[in-house]
Amino acid sequence: MLLETSLDACNPCCNMDDVSKAEISKSAVDRMASFIRAHDLDIPEEDLAKCIGEMVENGDGDEQRTDVVCKGAVGKEILTINGNGSGAIMGALVTLGLEEATDESNRWTGTSSTHRVLKNRGKLLKKGQIIEEEIKGSWTNAASGKDIFVWSAKCSRPGYGSDYPVVKSRGLIPASAKDVVELIKDSDRVTDYNKMSIGRKDQHVLTKDQKSSMHCSESKCPKLGVVGEAKIMSSKNQPPLGKPLEFKTLFYARQLRSDDGVEMDGAAYVTVGRSVWETPEGTTDGSDNSTTRCEILLSVNLVREIVTEDGEKWCELTLVSHGVSPGIPVFVGKQLGLHAAENYIKDIRALFEQS
């Protein structure tokens, strides 16, 4: 399993020169080589250079690989997550995630209930009538009341995974944006709202003591050059039939700024995720056959605070999910994705309603 070690030597925010390479075991070094697909990410050339390189071996043999250092990646399609380049990867994922989460074009096809609500809203606006609704954001297609909007769309990015649809859902949560994003990033609380989850573990924290920077736009990880929190995490879900489904993901969360180009009423946050792999081919190392490894090309949570007249805490949660599911017909996978996206909003809402 990758990046399970707690050695500071494997923390990209730590200085490798401060740690004796002889003290790093072969397994610990191997876990440093985590690979991520980047074919659809817009990474500047100067940053891309930091993510591309070779495996450098200074050892004397196969049994003496304690000083192997992963310096980069194997190409532009798949990059390694290392201290110098991973910040650019996270930034590109945020850009992509926000584009998908805030895209209100006709590229998206709503479910029957979503289409009905938005169509009726459009008719009222066309007639110049005031829409008497509950709490709602000021942006296009903002959620209101108990409605949960769900859409699907063809992937607009060419290359790997483009045959699989993208799913989006949106709904109101009776909590502050801060409380919701804290819930989403807390691995110990996943089972509180994900009924299929059998656990999630933070395998490795990539940002150095960044707890306070989650809600601050100034504090940056000195090595990655990013604000917010980043980590590699492993999770397992148990479907009704078959082996557990396993996900290994790069997760990054930060507060949004006014120059991010997102309409906001108050505080807002974004989280993004993408699967990571043990090999430069984007595959597992085959060491664990007890689970079925699944791939997430993009996972986004956009959490926007809603300003209310009485000061009551509300926020809007938008989820975007794009997964690859070989062996499952695209139509079936799409229906499962739409159902899961709606339940995600519904279950998080229910959790806060009970608190």
LODREN-864674 format. One record per residue (C-alpha): residue number from 1; residue in three letters; x, y, z. Coordinates in nm, 2 decimals, padded with zeros to 4 digits. Layout:
<recs>
<pos=NUM | code=Ala | u=X | v=Y | w=Z> .
...
</recs>
This chain:
<recs>
<pos=1 | code=Met | u=00.00 | v=00.00 | w=00.00> .
<pos=2 | code=Leu | u=00.14 | v=00.34 | w=-00.09> .
<pos=3 | code=Leu | u=00.25 | v=00.61 | w=00.14> .
<pos=4 | code=Glu | u=00.15 | v=00.44 | w=00.46> .
<pos=5 | code=Thr | u=00.48 | v=00.53 | w=00.63> .
<pos=6 | code=Ser | u=00.49 | v=00.81 | w=00.89> .
<pos=7 | code=Leu | u=00.86 | v=00.87 | w=00.83> .
<pos=8 | code=Asp | u=00.93 | v=01.24 | w=00.80> .
<pos=9 | code=Ala | u=01.17 | v=01.15 | w=00.52> .
<pos=10 | code=Cys | u=00.87 | v=01.07 | w=00.30> .
<pos=11 | code=Asn | u=00.69 | v=01.40 | w=00.37> .
<pos=12 | code=Pro | u=00.74 | v=01.63 | w=00.07> .
<pos=13 | code=Cys | u=00.74 | v=01.93 | w=00.31> .
<pos=14 | code=Cys | u=01.04 | v=01.79 | w=00.49> .
<pos=15 | code=Asn | u=01.40 | v=01.84 | w=00.37> .
<pos=16 | code=Met | u=01.54 | v=01.51 | w=00.24> .
<pos=17 | code=Asp | u=01.89 | v=01.64 | w=00.32> .
<pos=18 | code=Asp | u=01.80 | v=01.64 | w=00.69> .
<pos=19 | code=Val | u=01.73 | v=01.27 | w=00.69> .
<pos=20 | code=Ser | u=01.99 | v=00.99 | w=00.63> .
<pos=21 | code=Lys | u=01.88 | v=00.80 | w=00.33> .
<pos=22 | code=Ala | u=02.03 | v=00.49 | w=00.48> .
<pos=23 | code=Glu | u=01.75 | v=00.50 | w=00.74> .
<pos=24 | code=Ile | u=01.48 | v=00.47 | w=00.48> .
<pos=25 | code=Ser | u=01.37 | v=00.12 | w=00.41> .
<pos=26 | code=Lys | u=01.30 | v=-00.01 | w=00.06> .
<pos=27 | code=Ser | u=00.93 | v=-00.03 | w=00.12> .
<pos=28 | code=Ala | u=00.92 | v=00.33 | w=00.25> .
<pos=29 | code=Val | u=01.10 | v=00.46 | w=-00.06> .
<pos=30 | code=Asp | u=00.88 | v=00.27 | w=-00.29> .
<pos=31 | code=Arg | u=00.57 | v=00.43 | w=-00.13> .
<pos=32 | code=Met | u=00.71 | v=00.77 | w=-00.23> .
<pos=33 | code=Ala | u=00.65 | v=00.68 | w=-00.60> .
<pos=34 | code=Ser | u=00.28 | v=00.76 | w=-00.63> .
<pos=35 | code=Phe | u=00.15 | v=00.82 | w=-00.98> .
<pos=36 | code=Ile | u=-00.14 | v=01.02 | w=-01.10> .
<pos=37 | code=Arg | u=-00.30 | v=01.07 | w=-01.44> .
<pos=38 | code=Ala | u=-00.25 | v=01.42 | w=-01.58> .
<pos=39 | code=His | u=-00.35 | v=01.39 | w=-01.95> .
<pos=40 | code=Asp | u=-00.63 | v=01.65 | w=-01.90> .
<pos=41 | code=Leu | u=-00.46 | v=01.89 | w=-01.66> .
<pos=42 | code=Asp | u=-00.34 | v=02.23 | w=-01.77> .
<pos=43 | code=Ile | u=00.00 | v=02.25 | w=-01.60> .
<pos=44 | code=Pro | u=00.24 | v=02.53 | w=-01.69> .
<pos=45 | code=Glu | u=00.56 | v=02.41 | w=-01.86> .
<pos=46 | code=Glu | u=00.78 | v=02.54 | w=-01.58> .
<pos=47 | code=Asp | u=00.58 | v=02.34 | w=-01.33> .
<pos=48 | code=Leu | u=00.55 | v=02.04 | w=-01.55> .
<pos=49 | code=Ala | u=00.93 | v=02.02 | w=-01.56> .
<pos=50 | code=Lys | u=00.93 | v=01.96 | w=-01.18> .
<pos=51 | code=Cys | u=00.70 | v=01.66 | w=-01.22> .
<pos=52 | code=Ile | u=00.89 | v=01.49 | w=-01.50> .
<pos=53 | code=Gly | u=01.22 | v=01.31 | w=-01.44> .
<pos=54 | code=Glu | u=01.37 | v=00.96 | w=-01.39> .
<pos=55 | code=Met | u=01.42 | v=00.72 | w=-01.11> .
<pos=56 | code=Val | u=01.77 | v=00.77 | w=-00.99> .
<pos=57 | code=Glu | u=01.95 | v=00.48 | w=-00.82> .
<pos=58 | code=Asn | u=02.27 | v=00.51 | w=-00.64> .
<pos=59 | code=Gly | u=02.27 | v=00.17 | w=-00.47> .
<pos=60 | code=Asp | u=02.50 | v=-00.11 | w=-00.54> .
<pos=61 | code=Gly | u=02.24 | v=-00.37 | w=-00.61> .
<pos=62 | code=Asp | u=01.88 | v=-00.49 | w=-00.59> .
<pos=63 | code=Glu | u=01.92 | v=-00.55 | w=-00.22> .
<pos=64 | code=Gln | u=02.06 | v=-00.21 | w=-00.15> .
<pos=65 | code=Arg | u=01.80 | v=00.03 | w=-00.27> .
<pos=66 | code=Thr | u=01.78 | v=00.25 | w=00.04> .
<pos=67 | code=Asp | u=01.90 | v=00.56 | w=-00.15> .
<pos=68 | code=Val | u=01.66 | v=00.54 | w=-00.45> .
<pos=69 | code=Val | u=01.49 | v=00.88 | w=-00.48> .
<pos=70 | code=Cys | u=01.19 | v=00.94 | w=-00.70> .
<pos=71 | code=Lys | u=01.27 | v=01.27 | w=-00.87> .
<pos=72 | code=Gly | u=00.98 | v=01.30 | w=-01.11> .
<pos=73 | code=Ala | u=00.75 | v=01.12 | w=-01.36> .
<pos=74 | code=Val | u=00.76 | v=00.90 | w=-01.66> .
<pos=75 | code=Gly | u=00.58 | v=01.14 | w=-01.90> .
<pos=76 | code=Lys | u=00.31 | v=01.40 | w=-01.94> .
<pos=77 | code=Glu | u=00.03 | v=01.14 | w=-01.93> .
<pos=78 | code=Ile | u=00.11 | v=01.01 | w=-01.58> .
<pos=79 | code=Leu | u=00.31 | v=01.22 | w=-01.33> .
<pos=80 | code=Thr | u=00.46 | v=01.14 | w=-01.00> .
<pos=81 | code=Ile | u=00.35 | v=01.32 | w=-00.68> .
<pos=82 | code=Asn | u=00.66 | v=01.47 | w=-00.54> .
<pos=83 | code=Gly | u=00.74 | v=01.77 | w=-00.33> .
<pos=84 | code=Asn | u=00.82 | v=02.01 | w=-00.61> .
<pos=85 | code=Gly | u=00.56 | v=01.93 | w=-00.86> .
<pos=86 | code=Ser | u=00.25 | v=01.82 | w=-00.67> .
<pos=87 | code=Gly | u=00.15 | v=02.17 | w=-00.59> .
<pos=88 | code=Ala | u=00.10 | v=02.24 | w=-00.96> .
<pos=89 | code=Ile | u=-00.10 | v=01.92 | w=-01.00> .
<pos=90 | code=Met | u=-00.33 | v=02.03 | w=-00.71> .
<pos=91 | code=Gly | u=-00.38 | v=02.37 | w=-00.87> .
<pos=92 | code=Ala | u=-00.47 | v=02.22 | w=-01.20> .
<pos=93 | code=Leu | u=-00.72 | v=01.99 | w=-01.04> .
<pos=94 | code=Val | u=-00.88 | v=02.28 | w=-00.86> .
<pos=95 | code=Thr | u=-00.91 | v=02.47 | w=-01.19> .
<pos=96 | code=Leu | u=-01.07 | v=02.17 | w=-01.36> .
<pos=97 | code=Gly | u=-01.29 | v=02.10 | w=-01.07> .
<pos=98 | code=Leu | u=-01.43 | v=02.45 | w=-01.05> .
<pos=99 | code=Glu | u=-01.49 | v=02.46 | w=-01.42> .
<pos=100 | code=Glu | u=-01.71 | v=02.15 | w=-01.40> .
<pos=101 | code=Ala | u=-01.89 | v=02.25 | w=-01.07> .
<pos=102 | code=Thr | u=-01.98 | v=02.60 | w=-01.20> .
<pos=103 | code=Asp | u=-02.06 | v=02.51 | w=-01.56> .
<pos=104 | code=Glu | u=-02.44 | v=02.58 | w=-01.60> .
<pos=105 | code=Ser | u=-02.44 | v=02.53 | w=-01.98> .
<pos=106 | code=Asn | u=-02.68 | v=02.30 | w=-02.17> .
<pos=107 | code=Arg | u=-02.41 | v=02.04 | w=-02.18> .
<pos=108 | code=Trp | u=-02.57 | v=01.90 | w=-01.87> .
<pos=109 | code=Thr | u=-02.89 | v=01.69 | w=-01.88> .
<pos=110 | code=Gly | u=-03.09 | v=01.70 | w=-01.56> .
<pos=111 | code=Thr | u=-03.30 | v=01.42 | w=-01.42> .
<pos=112 | code=Ser | u=-03.68 | v=01.45 | w=-01.47> .
<pos=113 | code=Ser | u=-03.73 | v=01.61 | w=-01.13> .
<pos=114 | code=Thr | u=-03.44 | v=01.85 | w=-01.18> .
<pos=115 | code=His | u=-03.56 | v=01.95 | w=-01.53> .
<pos=116 | code=Arg | u=-03.91 | v=02.01 | w=-01.39> .
<pos=117 | code=Val | u=-03.81 | v=02.24 | w=-01.11> .
<pos=118 | code=Leu | u=-03.57 | v=02.45 | w=-01.32> .
<pos=119 | code=Lys | u=-03.82 | v=02.47 | w=-01.61> .
<pos=120 | code=Asn | u=-04.09 | v=02.60 | w=-01.38> .
<pos=121 | code=Arg | u=-03.84 | v=02.85 | w=-01.23> .
<pos=122 | code=Gly | u=-03.75 | v=02.97 | w=-01.57> .
<pos=123 | code=Lys | u=-04.11 | v=03.02 | w=-01.67> .
<pos=124 | code=Leu | u=-04.17 | v=03.24 | w=-01.36> .
<pos=125 | code=Leu | u=-03.86 | v=03.45 | w=-01.42> .
<pos=126 | code=Lys | u=-03.97 | v=03.50 | w=-01.79> .
<pos=127 | code=Lys | u=-04.30 | v=03.63 | w=-01.67> .
<pos=128 | code=Gly | u=-04.13 | v=03.87 | w=-01.43> .
<pos=129 | code=Gln | u=-04.28 | v=03.70 | w=-01.13> .
<pos=130 | code=Ile | u=-04.10 | v=03.68 | w=-00.80> .
<pos=131 | code=Ile | u=-04.00 | v=03.33 | w=-00.70> .
<pos=132 | code=Glu | u=-04.11 | v=03.28 | w=-00.35> .
<pos=133 | code=Glu | u=-03.86 | v=03.02 | w=-00.23> .
<pos=134 | code=Glu | u=-03.67 | v=02.93 | w=00.07> .
<pos=135 | code=Ile | u=-03.30 | v=03.01 | w=00.12> .
<pos=136 | code=Lys | u=-03.11 | v=03.01 | w=-00.21> .
<pos=137 | code=Gly | u=-02.78 | v=03.13 | w=-00.35> .
<pos=138 | code=Ser | u=-02.76 | v=03.42 | w=-00.60> .
<pos=139 | code=Trp | u=-02.60 | v=03.21 | w=-00.88> .
<pos=140 | code=Thr | u=-02.76 | v=03.03 | w=-01.18> .
<pos=141 | code=Asn | u=-02.93 | v=02.70 | w=-01.09> .
<pos=142 | code=Ala | u=-02.89 | v=02.75 | w=-00.72> .
<pos=143 | code=Ala | u=-03.06 | v=02.49 | w=-00.50> .
<pos=144 | code=Ser | u=-03.35 | v=02.58 | w=-00.28> .
<pos=145 | code=Gly | u=-03.57 | v=02.41 | w=-00.02> .
<pos=146 | code=Lys | u=-03.55 | v=02.03 | w=-00.01> .
<pos=147 | code=Asp | u=-03.47 | v=01.99 | w=-00.38> .
<pos=148 | code=Ile | u=-03.16 | v=01.81 | w=-00.49> .
<pos=149 | code=Phe | u=-03.06 | v=01.88 | w=-00.85> .
<pos=150 | code=Val | u=-02.88 | v=01.60 | w=-01.04> .
<pos=151 | code=Trp | u=-02.73 | v=01.62 | w=-01.39> .
<pos=152 | code=Ser | u=-02.51 | v=01.41 | w=-01.61> .
<pos=153 | code=Ala | u=-02.29 | v=01.52 | w=-01.91> .
<pos=154 | code=Lys | u=-02.05 | v=01.37 | w=-02.16> .
<pos=155 | code=Cys | u=-01.69 | v=01.43 | w=-02.06> .
<pos=156 | code=Ser | u=-01.56 | v=01.73 | w=-02.25> .
<pos=157 | code=Arg | u=-01.20 | v=01.64 | w=-02.20> .
<pos=158 | code=Pro | u=-01.04 | v=01.41 | w=-02.46> .
<pos=159 | code=Gly | u=-00.83 | v=01.11 | w=-02.37> .
<pos=160 | code=Tyr | u=-00.84 | v=00.85 | w=-02.10> .
<pos=161 | code=Gly | u=-01.18 | v=00.81 | w=-01.94> .
<pos=162 | code=Ser | u=-01.37 | v=01.04 | w=-02.18> .
<pos=163 | code=Asp | u=-01.61 | v=00.76 | w=-02.27> .
<pos=164 | code=Tyr | u=-01.75 | v=00.77 | w=-01.92> .
<pos=165 | code=Pro | u=-02.01 | v=01.03 | w=-01.82> .
<pos=166 | code=Val | u=-01.96 | v=01.30 | w=-01.55> .
<pos=167 | code=Val | u=-02.23 | v=01.33 | w=-01.28> .
<pos=168 | code=Lys | u=-02.32 | v=01.64 | w=-01.08> .
<pos=169 | code=Ser | u=-02.55 | v=01.70 | w=-00.79> .
<pos=170 | code=Arg | u=-02.64 | v=02.01 | w=-00.58> .
<pos=171 | code=Gly | u=-02.84 | v=02.07 | w=-00.27> .
<pos=172 | code=Leu | u=-02.87 | v=02.28 | w=00.05> .
<pos=173 | code=Ile | u=-02.72 | v=02.18 | w=00.38> .
<pos=174 | code=Pro | u=-02.83 | v=02.32 | w=00.71> .
<pos=175 | code=Ala | u=-02.48 | v=02.41 | w=00.83> .
<pos=176 | code=Ser | u=-02.20 | v=02.65 | w=00.77> .
<pos=177 | code=Ala | u=-01.96 | v=02.59 | w=00.47> .
<pos=178 | code=Lys | u=-01.68 | v=02.55 | w=00.72> .
<pos=179 | code=Asp | u=-01.86 | v=02.27 | w=00.91> .
<pos=180 | code=Val | u=-01.95 | v=02.09 | w=00.59> .
<pos=181 | code=Val | u=-01.59 | v=02.10 | w=00.44> .
<pos=182 | code=Glu | u=-01.45 | v=01.99 | w=00.78> .
<pos=183 | code=Leu | u=-01.69 | v=01.69 | w=00.77> .
<pos=184 | code=Ile | u=-01.59 | v=01.60 | w=00.41> .
<pos=185 | code=Lys | u=-01.22 | v=01.60 | w=00.48> .
<pos=186 | code=Asp | u=-01.24 | v=01.41 | w=00.81> .
<pos=187 | code=Ser | u=-01.17 | v=01.04 | w=00.74> .
<pos=188 | code=Asp | u=-01.29 | v=00.93 | w=01.08> .
<pos=189 | code=Arg | u=-01.64 | v=01.06 | w=01.00> .
<pos=190 | code=Val | u=-01.70 | v=00.91 | w=00.65> .
<pos=191 | code=Thr | u=-01.91 | v=00.62 | w=00.79> .
<pos=192 | code=Asp | u=-02.15 | v=00.88 | w=00.94> .
<pos=193 | code=Tyr | u=-02.29 | v=00.97 | w=00.60> .
<pos=194 | code=Asn | u=-02.16 | v=00.70 | w=00.36> .
<pos=195 | code=Lys | u=-02.36 | v=00.39 | w=00.42> .
<pos=196 | code=Met | u=-02.14 | v=00.17 | w=00.20> .
<pos=197 | code=Ser | u=-01.82 | v=00.29 | w=00.36> .
<pos=198 | code=Ile | u=-01.62 | v=00.04 | w=00.57> .
<pos=199 | code=Gly | u=-01.35 | v=00.30 | w=00.65> .
<pos=200 | code=Arg | u=-01.12 | v=00.56 | w=00.52> .
<pos=201 | code=Lys | u=-00.76 | v=00.62 | w=00.63> .
<pos=202 | code=Asp | u=-00.52 | v=00.91 | w=00.57> .
<pos=203 | code=Gln | u=-00.22 | v=00.73 | w=00.45> .
<pos=204 | code=His | u=00.01 | v=01.03 | w=00.42> .
<pos=205 | code=Val | u=-00.03 | v=01.41 | w=00.48> .
<pos=206 | code=Leu | u=00.14 | v=01.60 | w=00.21> .
<pos=207 | code=Thr | u=00.11 | v=01.95 | w=00.36> .
<pos=208 | code=Lys | u=00.31 | v=02.04 | w=00.66> .
<pos=209 | code=Asp | u=00.09 | v=02.13 | w=00.97> .
<pos=210 | code=Gln | u=-00.17 | v=02.30 | w=00.75> .
<pos=211 | code=Lys | u=-00.47 | v=02.27 | w=00.98> .
<pos=212 | code=Ser | u=-00.49 | v=02.64 | w=01.03> .
<pos=213 | code=Ser | u=-00.44 | v=02.72 | w=00.66> .
<pos=214 | code=Met | u=-00.76 | v=02.54 | w=00.56> .
<pos=215 | code=His | u=-00.95 | v=02.86 | w=00.65> .
<pos=216 | code=Cys | u=-00.67 | v=03.11 | w=00.56> .
<pos=217 | code=Ser | u=-00.56 | v=03.22 | w=00.22> .
<pos=218 | code=Glu | u=-00.21 | v=03.33 | w=00.34> .
<pos=219 | code=Ser | u=-00.05 | v=03.03 | w=00.51> .
<pos=220 | code=Lys | u=00.12 | v=02.81 | w=00.25> .
<pos=221 | code=Cys | u=00.31 | v=02.48 | w=00.27> .
<pos=222 | code=Pro | u=00.67 | v=02.59 | w=00.23> .
<pos=223 | code=Lys | u=00.75 | v=02.30 | w=00.00> .
<pos=224 | code=Leu | u=00.44 | v=02.26 | w=-00.21> .
<pos=225 | code=Gly | u=00.36 | v=02.63 | w=-00.23> .
<pos=226 | code=Val | u=-00.01 | v=02.58 | w=-00.18> .
<pos=227 | code=Val | u=-00.26 | v=02.68 | w=00.09> .
<pos=228 | code=Gly | u=-00.50 | v=02.43 | w=00.24> .
<pos=229 | code=Glu | u=-00.46 | v=02.06 | w=00.31> .
<pos=230 | code=Ala | u=-00.35 | v=01.78 | w=00.09> .
<pos=231 | code=Lys | u=-00.32 | v=01.41 | w=00.16> .
<pos=232 | code=Ile | u=-00.32 | v=01.06 | w=00.01> .
<pos=233 | code=Met | u=-00.60 | v=00.85 | w=00.15> .
<pos=234 | code=Ser | u=-00.73 | v=00.50 | w=00.11> .
<pos=235 | code=Ser | u=-01.10 | v=00.41 | w=00.14> .
<pos=236 | code=Lys | u=-01.31 | v=00.10 | w=00.11> .
<pos=237 | code=Asn | u=-01.68 | v=00.06 | w=00.02> .
<pos=238 | code=Gln | u=-01.88 | v=-00.26 | w=00.05> .
<pos=239 | code=Pro | u=-02.14 | v=-00.30 | w=-00.22> .
<pos=240 | code=Pro | u=-02.44 | v=-00.54 | w=-00.18> .
<pos=241 | code=Leu | u=-02.26 | v=-00.80 | w=-00.38> .
<pos=242 | code=Gly | u=-01.89 | v=-00.89 | w=-00.45> .
<pos=243 | code=Lys | u=-01.56 | v=-00.78 | w=-00.30> .
<pos=244 | code=Pro | u=-01.50 | v=-00.45 | w=-00.13> .
<pos=245 | code=Leu | u=-01.42 | v=-00.16 | w=-00.36> .
<pos=246 | code=Glu | u=-01.10 | v=00.02 | w=-00.28> .
<pos=247 | code=Phe | u=-01.00 | v=00.38 | w=-00.37> .
<pos=248 | code=Lys | u=-00.66 | v=00.54 | w=-00.33> .
<pos=249 | code=Thr | u=-00.69 | v=00.91 | w=-00.38> .
<pos=250 | code=Leu | u=-00.50 | v=01.24 | w=-00.38> .
<pos=251 | code=Phe | u=-00.72 | v=01.47 | w=-00.18> .
<pos=252 | code=Tyr | u=-00.68 | v=01.85 | w=-00.17> .
<pos=253 | code=Ala | u=-00.90 | v=02.11 | w=00.00> .
<pos=254 | code=Arg | u=-00.88 | v=02.49 | w=00.03> .
<pos=255 | code=Gln | u=-01.08 | v=02.80 | w=00.09> .
<pos=256 | code=Leu | u=-01.18 | v=02.99 | w=-00.23> .
<pos=257 | code=Arg | u=-01.07 | v=03.34 | w=-00.30> .
<pos=258 | code=Ser | u=-01.24 | v=03.63 | w=-00.48> .
<pos=259 | code=Asp | u=-01.01 | v=03.58 | w=-00.78> .
<pos=260 | code=Asp | u=-01.11 | v=03.21 | w=-00.83> .
<pos=261 | code=Gly | u=-01.39 | v=03.32 | w=-01.06> .
<pos=262 | code=Val | u=-01.67 | v=03.15 | w=-00.85> .
<pos=263 | code=Glu | u=-01.99 | v=03.33 | w=-00.75> .
<pos=264 | code=Met | u=-02.01 | v=03.34 | w=-00.37> .
<pos=265 | code=Asp | u=-02.23 | v=03.49 | w=-00.10> .
<pos=266 | code=Gly | u=-01.98 | v=03.43 | w=00.18> .
<pos=267 | code=Ala | u=-01.71 | v=03.18 | w=00.27> .
<pos=268 | code=Ala | u=-01.66 | v=02.90 | w=00.01> .
<pos=269 | code=Tyr | u=-01.44 | v=02.59 | w=-00.02> .
<pos=270 | code=Val | u=-01.34 | v=02.34 | w=-00.28> .
<pos=271 | code=Thr | u=-01.21 | v=01.99 | w=-00.24> .
<pos=272 | code=Val | u=-01.07 | v=01.79 | w=-00.53> .
<pos=273 | code=Gly | u=-00.96 | v=01.43 | w=-00.56> .
<pos=274 | code=Arg | u=-00.81 | v=01.19 | w=-00.82> .
<pos=275 | code=Ser | u=-00.69 | v=00.83 | w=-00.79> .
<pos=276 | code=Val | u=-00.32 | v=00.76 | w=-00.74> .
<pos=277 | code=Trp | u=-00.14 | v=00.44 | w=-00.84> .
<pos=278 | code=Glu | u=00.16 | v=00.24 | w=-00.74> .
<pos=279 | code=Thr | u=00.31 | v=00.20 | w=-01.10> .
<pos=280 | code=Pro | u=00.40 | v=00.44 | w=-01.38> .
<pos=281 | code=Glu | u=00.15 | v=00.26 | w=-01.60> .
<pos=282 | code=Gly | u=-00.14 | v=00.37 | w=-01.38> .
<pos=283 | code=Thr | u=-00.21 | v=00.03 | w=-01.23> .
<pos=284 | code=Thr | u=-00.19 | v=-00.14 | w=-00.89> .
<pos=285 | code=Asp | u=00.11 | v=-00.34 | w=-00.78> .
<pos=286 | code=Gly | u=-00.11 | v=-00.65 | w=-00.75> .
<pos=287 | code=Ser | u=-00.03 | v=-00.71 | w=-00.39> .
<pos=288 | code=Asp | u=-00.39 | v=-00.71 | w=-00.27> .
<pos=289 | code=Asn | u=-00.65 | v=-00.94 | w=-00.43> .
<pos=290 | code=Ser | u=-00.90 | v=-00.90 | w=-00.15> .
<pos=291 | code=Thr | u=-01.05 | v=-00.58 | w=-00.30> .
<pos=292 | code=Thr | u=-01.15 | v=-00.45 | w=-00.64> .
<pos=293 | code=Arg | u=-00.95 | v=-00.13 | w=-00.72> .
<pos=294 | code=Cys | u=-01.17 | v=00.15 | w=-00.86> .
<pos=295 | code=Glu | u=-01.06 | v=00.47 | w=-01.03> .
<pos=296 | code=Ile | u=-01.18 | v=00.83 | w=-00.98> .
<pos=297 | code=Leu | u=-01.07 | v=01.07 | w=-01.25> .
<pos=298 | code=Leu | u=-01.23 | v=01.36 | w=-01.08> .
<pos=299 | code=Ser | u=-01.41 | v=01.42 | w=-00.75> .
<pos=300 | code=Val | u=-01.52 | v=01.77 | w=-00.65> .
<pos=301 | code=Asn | u=-01.70 | v=01.93 | w=-00.36> .
<pos=302 | code=Leu | u=-01.79 | v=02.30 | w=-00.40> .
<pos=303 | code=Val | u=-01.93 | v=02.43 | w=-00.07> .
<pos=304 | code=Arg | u=-02.07 | v=02.78 | w=-00.08> .
<pos=305 | code=Glu | u=-02.21 | v=02.97 | w=00.22> .
<pos=306 | code=Ile | u=-02.56 | v=03.12 | w=00.19> .
<pos=307 | code=Val | u=-02.62 | v=03.45 | w=00.35> .
<pos=308 | code=Thr | u=-02.95 | v=03.46 | w=00.54> .
<pos=309 | code=Glu | u=-03.14 | v=03.75 | w=00.69> .
<pos=310 | code=Asp | u=-03.18 | v=03.59 | w=01.03> .
<pos=311 | code=Gly | u=-02.82 | v=03.46 | w=01.04> .
<pos=312 | code=Glu | u=-02.92 | v=03.10 | w=01.02> .
<pos=313 | code=Lys | u=-02.64 | v=02.88 | w=00.89> .
<pos=314 | code=Trp | u=-02.69 | v=02.73 | w=00.55> .
<pos=315 | code=Cys | u=-02.46 | v=02.64 | w=00.26> .
<pos=316 | code=Glu | u=-02.50 | v=02.49 | w=-00.09> .
<pos=317 | code=Leu | u=-02.30 | v=02.17 | w=-00.17> .
<pos=318 | code=Thr | u=-02.22 | v=02.08 | w=-00.53> .
<pos=319 | code=Leu | u=-02.07 | v=01.74 | w=-00.61> .
<pos=320 | code=Val | u=-01.90 | v=01.65 | w=-00.93> .
<pos=321 | code=Ser | u=-01.79 | v=01.29 | w=-00.99> .
<pos=322 | code=His | u=-01.62 | v=01.13 | w=-01.29> .
<pos=323 | code=Gly | u=-01.52 | v=00.76 | w=-01.25> .
<pos=324 | code=Val | u=-01.39 | v=00.48 | w=-01.47> .
<pos=325 | code=Ser | u=-01.57 | v=00.15 | w=-01.43> .
<pos=326 | code=Pro | u=-01.45 | v=-00.11 | w=-01.68> .
<pos=327 | code=Gly | u=-01.67 | v=-00.41 | w=-01.71> .
<pos=328 | code=Ile | u=-01.99 | v=-00.22 | w=-01.63> .
<pos=329 | code=Pro | u=-02.20 | v=-00.09 | w=-01.92> .
<pos=330 | code=Val | u=-02.18 | v=00.29 | w=-01.95> .
<pos=331 | code=Phe | u=-02.56 | v=00.33 | w=-01.91> .
<pos=332 | code=Val | u=-02.57 | v=00.12 | w=-01.60> .
<pos=333 | code=Gly | u=-02.27 | v=00.30 | w=-01.45> .
<pos=334 | code=Lys | u=-02.45 | v=00.63 | w=-01.53> .
<pos=335 | code=Gln | u=-02.76 | v=00.54 | w=-01.35> .
<pos=336 | code=Leu | u=-02.57 | v=00.42 | w=-01.05> .
<pos=337 | code=Gly | u=-02.37 | v=00.74 | w=-01.05> .
<pos=338 | code=Leu | u=-02.68 | v=00.96 | w=-01.06> .
<pos=339 | code=His | u=-02.83 | v=00.76 | w=-00.77> .
<pos=340 | code=Ala | u=-02.51 | v=00.79 | w=-00.56> .
<pos=341 | code=Ala | u=-02.47 | v=01.16 | w=-00.63> .
<pos=342 | code=Glu | u=-02.83 | v=01.23 | w=-00.51> .
<pos=343 | code=Asn | u=-02.78 | v=01.02 | w=-00.20> .
<pos=344 | code=Tyr | u=-02.45 | v=01.19 | w=-00.12> .
<pos=345 | code=Ile | u=-02.62 | v=01.52 | w=-00.08> .
<pos=346 | code=Lys | u=-02.92 | v=01.37 | w=00.09> .
<pos=347 | code=Asp | u=-02.72 | v=01.18 | w=00.35> .
<pos=348 | code=Ile | u=-02.49 | v=01.47 | w=00.44> .
<pos=349 | code=Arg | u=-02.80 | v=01.69 | w=00.48> .
<pos=350 | code=Ala | u=-02.97 | v=01.43 | w=00.71> .
<pos=351 | code=Leu | u=-02.66 | v=01.42 | w=00.93> .
<pos=352 | code=Phe | u=-02.67 | v=01.79 | w=00.99> .
<pos=353 | code=Glu | u=-03.04 | v=01.79 | w=01.04> .
<pos=354 | code=Gln | u=-03.00 | v=01.54 | w=01.32> .
<pos=355 | code=Ser | u=-02.73 | v=01.74 | w=01.50> .
</recs>
